[in-house]
Amino acid sequence: MPSSSFQFREHFPSLTNPIYHDHIYLDGPGGTQVPNQVIDEIGHYYKNFNANTHGFFRSSIETDAVMNEARSKVAAFLNAEGNHCVSFGQNMTSLMFSLSRGIARTLEPGDEILITQLDHESNRGPWLKLREWGIEVREIKLTENGTLDYKDFEEKINERTRVVAMGCASNAFGTVNDIAFARKITYQYGSLLVLDAVHYAPHFSIDVQAMGCDFLFCSAYKFYGPHVGIMYAKPDLLNRIPVDNLRTQDQIAPYKIETGTLNHAAIAGTSAAIDFIASYGNGKNLREQLVDSMVKIGKRERILGEKLYNGLQSIKQVNIVGPAFGKGLRAPTISLTFEGLRPEQLCKKLADRNIYVWDGHFYAIRAIECMGLFEKGGVSRFGISAYTTEKEIERVIETMNLIKA
């Protein structure tokens, strides 16, 4: 990645617009800003190829090519085994609902599913709904420092556990989970491992084959792309899941879970987002370039994350919620409470100073409840993205030191 983050930033019209030149975007965990390359590619599709798939005329043929190319690029982004492993949807939540209902049809009353208290509701709610089908759904506990209780994990998984659904990284606290441990223990019990990588994908390189997961989900709008949900399925696994679809739908992977007509223009934009990330890396092929770029992005984000963490931690009124920056992986997402102010009050004060920070539970509502913060309005969340600068972090720390209850 270039030594100056402004070489990265200059591609984002929202960051270079003179009207907003002093605005600091720390709202990336809720959706990153979008570079010109992505915007242009979406426009290019509409100007040249706007058609449905599988026709014999030029624009339809071009749309088929756009879709195939997008699957190839996502496969490289995730190190998937091929295009047949990559499905698209409206968002991660709709894909997860479809998958969970499909898996439920293969289960029997008394079978169990393990979810976690840490997760985004999109990887909890669809599974909790299966209690209506007679499926037992249990929770892995959350510890006081915002990490999973792996002893509780070991105690709750058993021979009846058919699915373990968990996140790779917490969008509320920045916690990065031990996926290697989860894969090892799920192998022992023959359980499917379903991973939510929505908050992980913008910050770390993903290798689904090394992870050994059965399904993995992410969303392009969290890594500089448009609103597109992405699902990886291990080869041939989706073909064995009776998901909801119409009889007119292709009944094989990856198409069988893609209900209705997809957003072809946004999927073209997803390809452009992956190309954009790869352009900051070195390597002989797209996969190598993506890995190199994500390593560079992750390293720089960690430096800024530690700087922000240390600066905020030194403020008397601040209480950071979640794990500290230590030797292990941690996403550059920092959540806190501020003595004397509710999260929305703090965020309003920061917004008045052109600093964009989220408040609330961010759909990780169970985690916020378990930490005793729901009635208090949740937390204020500061999220670092690849376009964040050191000067911005310094200004945030200076501003936070001036905030009064």
Buried (B, 14 or more C-beta within 10 A) or exposed (E): BEEEBEEBBBBBEBBEEEEBEEBBBBBBBBBBBBBBBBBEBBEBBEEEBEBEBEEEEEBBBBBBEBBEBBBBBBBBBBBBBEBBBBBBBBBBBBBBBBBBBBBBEEBEEEBBBBBBBBBBBBBBBBBBBBEEBEBBBBBBBBBEEBBBBBEBBEEBBEEBBBBBBBBBBBBBBBBBBBBEEBBEBBEEBEBBBBBBBBBBBBBBBBBBEEBBBBBBBBBBBBBBBBBBBBBBBBEEBBEEBEBBBEEEBEEEBBBBBBBEEBBBBBBBBBBBBBBBBBBBBEEEEBBBBBBBBBBBBBEBBBBBBBBBBEBBBEBEBBBBBBBEBEEEBBBBBBBBBBEEBBBBBBBEBBEEBBBBBBBBBBBBBBBBBBBEBBEEBBBBBBBBBBBBBEEBBEBBBEBBBEBEE
